[in-house]
Amino acid sequence: MIAGLGPNASLIDLADQAMARGDVRQAASFLELASQHGRDASTLLRLATVRRSLGDLPGAAQAAAAAVELSPRNFLMALLLGKENEIAPEELYRRAENATRQTGTPQNGI
């Protein structure tokens, strides 16, 4: 069990084991459950990192923002949030570009 994570410790342990096996999706599932059972900045940071590795940039930014809200002086969390916000516009551009290719006309928004 991981000290300091309270009731979410076993879910975090399971997520860590899944990551060690290379099963990122399973790790994300355990972290989603852990984040629903109690808002903890450390759990949300882990969730943001896993979501990012899965390519879920909006989800990563959302989890990072929630982590920073809970622990605004944590430099690592703030750094991750800044990185997610930096990437999000690129993702939006990519989606808009793909929509334009599919329809042949520029799209306003996504």
N, C-alpha and C positions, 0 to 999 in steps of 0.2 A: 504494500500500500504506500502511496506517496504522501508524506507528511505535509500538512498545511492545506490540503485540498478538501478536507472534510468528507461529506457523504459522496462526493464525486470521485473519490480516490480509486475505487475499483473500476469505474468506467474509464478513467484516465489510464490506469494500468492496462486495461484491455485495448485501448487505443494505441498505447505504446507497443504492445505486443503485435498488434495488427501492422503497425508501421515497420516493425522489425522484420516481419514476414514479407513486406512490400505490398500489403493489402491496404492501399490508401483509402479506398472507398469504405472499407469496413472501419478503419480508423475514424473517418469522417462521421460515420453513423454513431459510433460510441461518443464522439465529441459533441455531436448534435444533442444526444440524450443528456450528456453531462451538462451542457449549457442550458437545457430546459429545466433541469432539476435545481439549479441555483446559479445566479449570475455571478461569475467569478472571472476577474480579468485574465488570470493565467489560462484558464480553460478557453476563454474567447480568443486569446492570442494563439493558442494551439489550433483552434478551429479555423482561424483566419489563415494560418500557414498551410493547413491541409487543404482548405478550399482553394487557395492559390495554386497549390501543386496540381489540383484537379482541373485547373483552368476556369474555375468559378470566380472570376475577378469581382463581379458585383457582390457576391456572397462573402468573399474575403474582405472587401472594403467594409461591408456591414458589420462583420464580426470584429474587425480591427477598430472601427469607430465605437462600438459598444465597449470594447476593452479600454480604449482611451478615456471614454466617459467615466468608467469605474476607477481608473488609475491614471489620471491625466499627467502625472509627473514621471511616469515610467517611460524612459527614453526609447527602449526597444519597441514598445507598443506604438508610440507616436511615430517612430521611424517607419514601421510597417504600414501604418495608416497613410502616411505621406506617400509611400511607394504605391500603395493601392490606388490612391487618388491620382497619381501620376499615370498609372497604367489605364485607368478607367476610360479616359478620353480616347486612347488608342483603340480600345476594345469597341467603343461606340462607333468610331470611324470605320473599323473593319466591318462591323455589322451593317452600317449604312452603305458601304461599298459593295458588300455582298447583295444587299437588297436591290441596289441599282443594277447590278449585273443580271439579277433574276428577272426584274421587271422592265429593264431598259430605260427607266426614268429615275431621276434622283428622288430620294425619299426625304421628307422632312421628319426628323426624329428617327425612331427605330420601328 
